[in-house]
Amino acid sequence: MKAEELGNEEVTCSDRISDLPDDLLFRILSLIPVRMAMSTSLLSKRWNYVRKMMPTLMYDESCPYNGSLGFDQFCVMSLSLHEAPVLKTLYIKLTNQYDSIDTLLFPNIRSTLLKIKITLSSGYHSPTRFPNNLNVFKTLLVLKLHGNFVLSFVDSPVCFPSLKRLQLTCVNFRCEKSFKGILSACPALEDLILHRLCGLGRFLFSISSPSLQRLSITTLGAYYYYDATIHKISAPSLEYLKIFDDRGCYNFVGDMPKLVEADVKVHLSKIKKLRKFLSSLERLSIRLYPAIILNLTDSLIFKRLLHLELGYSFYSNLLLGLLKYFPNLRSLKLVQPYLTVNEDQLYCLVSVPECLSFHLENLQWSGYGGTLTEREAAVYILKNAHFLKTATISLQKTSMDNGQIMMKDLRSISKASASCQLVIEL
């Protein structure tokens, strides 16, 4: 009797997944490749509707597929069946080189497309062309390309009138005009992220964009590669700048009056006309080199700078010499990536920097090693920072005994601010 009742219960049990709202089903199916999502259409008419109306599509070539169609043909077929009025994200993960997948895919998109992300894991270069005069590109807001794509935009009339964000990672260009062409095709671009490979030889990246607000350039590659790239930048609306590059040279053209934040990990000798733009910054992250102090003059005072992060490897004795150029500094972060062995004499100060006497509220020190110059710098800051509220010092990895000795030593340093909270992290 119980077995019979149990059997009836199994037959009449409702399909709880199908009872979920469409938005939740869309989110679930967006997490799996389209090949797997399409198989759910066999469950019921409702699932067939959900599959056709998905706002996010992910095509993964590595996903197992038992059909007779090749990956490119499957993409074309499934896109032609898609009926959602708005396609928020189209994500394509390629493992092989294709000569025509780009020209096959884009004409078959009937939805209003907002974002495209294409990755290529193949070691072979894959030429990529964007068909001309397609309506699908007129609404595109985000374009991300990652891999050995070769872009050619020299004489192309392709235009992305609405594109706001462009991210190019390890992408190749047929020539300098091709890179310049893709930027000229984006008249409304606000955010450009360029992760380039080291070893291009002589190459000019001409970045001229009146609308650009955020620019991030990172160089990837081994140090033995020959790399003599030049970045010529004209971006009058730029608000944020990030450069991680030990090889390329940078030349800034025109004014950047809106620049308020910069994260620069590059030797200043390779940057032309940047120092005059730093005077408008409110946030700055930079590596500390002796040449920085040599190149600064008393006429160049960073009155607007409130937050400063300094990465130092050997020159902790120079950091106090910089503070006089930042009179209104409120937050100072020092980052020591590894143990320094330099014990040069501490930078001589004629007077206490104004930021220590009146404005500095927060000190973060990462990788404190307890060297002579580091300790003298810590003593000087704590004894002269009258309005310091918090001082967080993270010690370099060392033996427990040495860590305890440094903690005890730091706690013994007198502080000018009675309300300062000292936090020491092992």
For each residue, the residues with C-beta under 8 A, 3 or more apart:
1: 4 5
2: 5 6
3: 6 7
4: 1 7 8
5: 1 2 8 9
6: 2 3 9 10
7: 3 4 10 11
8: 4 5 11 12
9: 5 6 12 13
10: 6 7 13
11: 7 8
12: 8 9
13: 9 10
14: 19
15: 18 19
16: 19 20
17: 20 25
18: 15 43 44 46 47
19: 14 15 16
20: 16 17 24 25 28
21: 24 25
22: 25 26 50 53
23: 26 27
24: 20 21 27 28
25: 17 20 21 22 28 29 50
26: 22 23 29 30 50 53 54 55 56
27: 23 24 30 31
28: 20 24 25 31 32
29: 25 26 32 37 40 50 51 54
30: 26 27 54 55 56 57 58 89
31: 27 28 58
32: 28 29 36 37 58
33: 36 37 58 59 60 63
34: 37 38 57 58 59 78
35: 38 39 59 60 63 64 65 74
36: 32 33 39 40 63
37: 29 32 33 34 40 51 54
38: 34 35 41 51 78
39: 35 36 42
40: 29 36 37 43 47 50 51
41: 38 47 48 51
42: 39 47
43: 18 40 47
44: 18 47 48
45: 48 49
46: 18 49 50
47: 18 40 41 42 43 44 50 51
48: 41 44 45 51 52
49: 45 46 52 53
50: 22 25 26 29 40 46 47 53 54
51: 29 37 38 40 41 47 48 54
52: 48 49 81 82 83 84
53: 22 26 49 50 83 84
54: 26 29 30 37 50 51 57 82 84
55: 26 30 84 86 87 88 89
56: 26 30 87 88 89 91
57: 30 34 54 78 79 82 87 89 90 91
58: 30 31 32 33 34 91 92 93
59: 33 34 35 71 75 78 90 91 92 93
60: 33 35 63 93
61: 71 93 94 95 96
62: 93 95
63: 33 35 36 60
64: 35
65: 35 69 71 74
66:
67: 74
68:
69: 65 73 74 77
70: 73 74
71: 59 61 65 74 75 96
72: 75 76 98 100 101 104 105
73: 69 70 76 77
74: 35 65 67 69 70 71 77 78
75: 59 71 72 78 79 92 101 104 105
76: 72 73 79 80 104 105 108
77: 69 73 74 80 81
78: 34 38 57 59 74 75 81 82
79: 57 75 76 82 105 108 109 110
80: 76 77 108 110
81: 52 77 78
82: 52 54 57 78 79 87 109 110 111
83: 52 53 110 111
84: 52 53 54 55 87 111
85: 111 112
86: 55 111 112 114
87: 55 56 57 82 84 90 109 111 112 113 114
88: 55 56 114 115
89: 30 55 56 57 114 115 116 117
90: 57 59 87 109 113 115 116 117
91: 56 57 58 59 117 118
92: 58 59 75 101 105 116 117 118 119
93: 58 59 60 61 62 119 121
94: 61 98 101 118 119 120 121 122 126 147
95: 61 62 120 121 122
96: 61 71 122
97: 120 122 124 125 126
98: 72 94 101 102 126
99: 126 127
100: 72 103 104
101: 72 75 92 94 98 104 105
102: 98 105 106 128 129 130 131
103: 100 106 107 129 131
104: 72 75 76 100 101 107 108
105: 72 75 76 79 92 101 102 108 109
106: 102 103 109 130 131 134 136 137
107: 103 104 131 134 136
108: 76 79 80 104 105
109: 79 82 87 90 105 106 113 136
110: 79 80 82 83
111: 82 83 84 85 86 87
112: 85 86 87 139
113: 87 90 109 116 136 137 139 140
114: 86 87 88 89 139 140 141 142
115: 88 89 90 140 141 142 143 144
116: 89 90 92 113 140 142 143 144
117: 89 90 91 92 142 144 145 146
118: 91 92 94 128 144 145 146 147 149
119: 92 93 94 146 147
120: 94 95 97 126 146 147 148 149
121: 93 94 95 147
122: 94 95 96 97 126 147 148
123: 148
124: 97 148
125: 97 148 149 150 172
126: 94 97 98 99 120 122 147 148 149 150
127: 99 149 150 152
128: 102 118 145 149 150 151
129: 102 103 152 156
130: 102 106 134 137 153 156 158
131: 102 103 106 107 134 158
132: 156 157 158
133: 157 158
134: 106 107 130 131 137 138
135: 138 139
136: 106 107 109 113 139 140
137: 106 113 130 134 140 158 159 160
138: 134 135 159 160 161 162
139: 112 113 114 135 136 162
140: 113 114 115 116 136 137 143 160 162 163
141: 114 115 162 163 164 165
142: 114 115 116 117 163 164 165 166 167
143: 115 116 140 160 163 165 166 167
144: 115 116 117 118 165 166 167 169
145: 117 118 128 149 151 167 168 169 171
146: 117 118 119 120 167 169 170 171
147: 94 118 119 120 121 122 126 169 170 171
148: 120 122 123 124 125 126 170 171 172
149: 118 120 125 126 127 128 145 171 172
150: 125 126 127 128 171 172 173 174
151: 128 145 171 172 173 174 178 179 182
152: 127 129 156 173 174 178
153: 130 156 158 177 178 179 181 182 184 185
154: 174 175 177 178 181
155: 181
156: 129 130 132 152 153 181 185
157: 132 133
158: 130 131 132 133 137 153 185
159: 137 138 185 187
160: 137 138 140 143 163 185 186
161: 138 187 188
162: 138 139 140 141 188
163: 140 141 142 143 160 166 186 188 189
164: 141 142 188 189 190 191
165: 141 142 143 144 189 190 191 193
166: 142 143 144 163 182 183 186 189 191 192 193
167: 142 143 144 145 146 192 193 195
168: 145 171 193 194 195 196
169: 144 145 146 147 193 195
170: 146 147 148 195 196 197 220
171: 145 146 147 148 149 150 151 168 196
172: 125 148 149 150 151
173: 150 151 152 176 178 179
174: 150 151 152 154 178
175: 154 178
176: 173 179 180 203 204 205 206
177: 153 154 180 181
178: 151 152 153 154 173 174 175 181 182
179: 151 153 173 176 182 183 205 206
180: 176 177 183 184 206 208
181: 153 154 155 156 177 178 184 185
182: 151 153 166 178 179 185 186
183: 166 179 180 186 189 192 206 207 208 209
184: 153 180 181 187
185: 153 156 158 159 160 181 182
186: 160 163 166 182 183 189 209
187: 159 161 184 211
188: 161 162 163 164 211
189: 163 164 165 166 183 186 192 209 211 212
190: 164 165 211 212 213 214
191: 164 165 166 212 213 214
192: 166 167 183 189 207 209 212 214 215 216
193: 165 166 167 168 169 216
194: 168 205 216 217 218
195: 167 168 169 170 218 220
196: 168 170 171 200 205 217 218 219 220 229
197: 170 200 219 220 221
198: 219 220 221 222 223 225 227 247
199: 221 222 225 226 227
200: 196 197 203 227 229
201: 226 227 228
202: 228 229 230
203: 176 200 228 229 230
204: 176 229 230 232
205: 176 179 194 196 229 230 231 232
206: 176 179 180 183 232
207: 183 192 212 215 231 232 233 234 235
208: 180 183 232 233 234 235 253
209: 183 186 189 192 212 234 235
210: 235 236 237
211: 187 188 189 190 237
212: 189 190 191 192 207 209 215 235 237 238
213: 190 191 237 238 239 240 258
214: 190 191 192 238 239 240
215: 192 207 212 233 235 238 240 241 242
216: 192 193 194 240 241 242 243
217: 194 196 231 242 243 244 245 248
218: 194 195 196 242 243 244 245
219: 196 197 198 227 244 245 246 247 248
220: 170 195 196 197 198
221: 197 198 199 225 227
222: 198 199 225
223: 198 246
224:
225: 198 199 221 222 247
226: 199 201
227: 198 199 200 201 219 221 247 248
228: 201 202 203 247 249
229: 196 200 202 203 204 205 247 248 249
230: 202 203 204 205 248 249 250 251
231: 205 207 217 248 249 250 251
232: 204 205 206 207 208 251 253
233: 207 208 215 250 251 252 253
234: 207 208 209 252 253 254
235: 207 208 209 210 212 215 238 256
236: 210 254 255 256 257 258
237: 210 211 212 213 258
238: 212 213 214 215 235 241 256 258 259
239: 213 214 258 259 260 261
240: 213 214 215 216 259 260 261 262
241: 215 216 238 259 261 262 263 264
242: 215 216 217 218 262 263 264
243: 216 217 218 250 263 264 265 266 271
244: 217 218 219 263 265 266
245: 217 218 219 248 250 265 266
246: 219 223 265 266 267
247: 198 219 225 227 228 229
248: 217 219 227 229 230 231 245 266 270
249: 228 229 230 231 270 271 272
250: 230 231 233 243 245 266 270 271 272 274
251: 230 231 232 233 272 273
252: 233 234 256 271 272 273 274 277
253: 208 232 233 234 273
254: 234 236
255: 236 277
256: 235 236 238 252 259 277 280
257: 236 280
258: 213 236 237 238 239 280
259: 238 239 240 241 256 262 277 280 281
260: 239 240 280 281 282 283 304
261: 239 240 241 281 282 283 284
262: 240 241 242 259 278 281 283 284 285 286
263: 241 242 243 244 284 285 286 309
264: 241 242 243 268 271 274 284 285 286 287
265: 243 244 245 246 285 286 287 311
266: 243 244 245 246 248 250 270 271 287
267: 246 270 271 287 289 291
268: 264 271 274 275 289 291 292 295
269: 291
270: 248 249 250 266 267
271: 243 249 250 252 264 266 267 268 274 275
272: 249 250 251 252
273: 251 252 253 276 277
274: 250 252 264 268 271 277 278
275: 268 271 278 295 296 300
276: 273 279 300
277: 252 255 256 259 273 274 280 281
278: 262 274 275 281 284 302
279: 276 300 301 302 303 304
280: 256 257 258 259 260 277 304
281: 259 260 261 262 277 278 284 302 304 305
282: 260 261 304 305 306 307
283: 260 261 262 305 306 307 308
284: 261 262 263 264 278 281 302 305 307 308 309
285: 262 263 264 265 308 309 310 311 333
286: 262 263 264 265 292 309 310 311
287: 264 265 266 267 310 311 312 313
288: 292 310 311 312 313 315 318 319 322
289: 267 268 292 315
290: 293 294 315 318
291: 267 268 269 294 295
292: 268 286 288 289 295 296 318 322
293: 290 296 318 321 322 347
294: 290 291
295: 268 275 291 292
296: 275 292 293 300 322 325
297: 300
298: 301
299:
300: 275 276 279 296 297 325
301: 279 298 325 327
302: 278 279 281 284 305 325 326
303: 279 327 328
304: 260 279 280 281 282 328
305: 281 282 283 284 302 308 326 328 329
306: 282 283 328 329 330 331
307: 282 283 284 329 330 331 333
308: 283 284 285 305 326 329 331 332 333
309: 263 284 285 286 333 334 335
310: 285 286 287 288 319 322 332 333 334 335
311: 265 285 286 287 288 335 337
312: 287 288 315 316 318 319 334 335 336 340
313: 287 288 336 337 338 340
314: 340 341 342
315: 288 289 290 312 318 319 342 344
316: 312 319 334 336 340 342 371 373 374 377
317: 320 342 344 345 346 347 373 376 377
318: 288 290 292 293 312 315 321 322 347
319: 288 310 312 315 316 322 323 334 347 377
320: 317 323 346 347 349 353 377 380 381
321: 293 318 324 347 349
322: 288 292 293 296 310 318 319 325 326
323: 319 320 326 329 332 353 355 356
324: 321 327 349 351 353 354
325: 296 300 301 302 322
326: 302 305 308 322 323 329 353 355
327: 301 303 324 353 354 355 359
328: 303 304 305 306 354 355 359
329: 305 306 307 308 323 326 332 355 359 360
330: 306 307 355 359 360 361 362
331: 306 307 308 360 361 362 363 364
332: 308 310 323 329 360 362 363 364 381
333: 285 307 308 309 310 363 364 365 366
334: 309 310 312 316 319 363 364 365 366
335: 309 310 311 312 366 367
336: 312 313 316 339 340 365 366 367 368 369 374 396
337: 311 313 367
338: 313 367 396
339: 336 369 371 396
340: 312 313 314 316 336 369 371 373 374
341: 314 371
342: 314 315 316 317 371 373
343: 371 372 373
344: 315 317 373
345: 317 348 373
346: 317 320 373 376 377 380
347: 293 317 318 319 320 321
348: 345
349: 320 321 324 352 353 380
350:
351: 324
352: 349 356 357 384
353: 320 323 324 326 327 349 356 357 384
354: 324 327 328 357 358 359
355: 323 326 327 328 329 330 358 359 360
356: 323 352 353 360 381 384 385 386
357: 352 353 354 384 386
358: 354 355 386 387
359: 327 328 329 330 354 355 387
360: 329 330 331 332 355 356 363 381 385 387 388
361: 330 331 387 388 389 390
362: 330 331 332 388 389 390 391
363: 331 332 333 334 360 381 385 388 390 391 392 393
364: 331 332 333 334 392 394
365: 333 334 336 368 378 391 392 393 394
366: 333 334 335 336 394
367: 335 336 337 338 394 395 396
368: 336 365 374 378 393 394 395 396 406 410
369: 336 339 340 374 395 396 398
370: 374 375 395 396 402 405 406 409
371: 316 339 340 341 342 343 374 375
372: 343 375 376
373: 316 317 340 342 343 344 345 346 376 377
374: 316 336 340 368 369 370 371 377 378
375: 370 371 372 378 379 409
376: 317 346 372 373 379 380
377: 316 317 319 320 346 373 374 380 381
378: 365 368 374 375 381 382 393 410 413
379: 375 376 382 383 413
380: 320 346 349 376 377 383 384
381: 320 332 356 360 363 377 378 384 385 388 391
382: 378 379 385 388 391 413 414 415 416 420
383: 379 380 413 414 415 416
384: 352 353 356 357 380 381 416
385: 356 360 363 381 382 388 415 416 417 420
386: 356 357 358 416 417
387: 358 359 360 361 417
388: 360 361 362 363 381 382 385 391 415 416 417 420
389: 361 362 417 419 420 421
390: 361 362 363 420 421 423
391: 362 363 365 381 382 388 415 420 421 422 423
392: 363 364 365 423 424 425
393: 363 365 368 378 410 422 423 424 425
394: 364 365 366 367 368 424 425
395: 367 368 369 370 398 403 406 407 424 425 426
396: 336 338 339 367 368 369 370
397:
398: 369 395 402 403 406
399: 402 403
400: 403 404
401: 404 405
402: 370 398 399 405 406
403: 395 398 399 400 406 407 426
404: 400 401 407 408
405: 370 401 402 408 409
406: 368 370 395 398 402 403 409 410 424
407: 395 403 404 410 411 424 426
408: 404 405 411 412
409: 370 375 405 406 412 413
410: 368 378 393 406 407 413 422 424
411: 407 408 422 424
412: 408 409
413: 378 379 382 383 409 410
414: 382 383
415: 382 383 385 388 391 418 420 422
416: 382 383 384 385 386 388 420
417: 385 386 387 388 389 420
418: 415
419: 389
420: 382 385 388 389 390 391 415 416 417
421: 389 390 391
422: 391 393 410 411 415
423: 390 391 392 393
424: 392 393 394 395 406 407 410 411
425: 392 393 394 395
426: 395 403 407
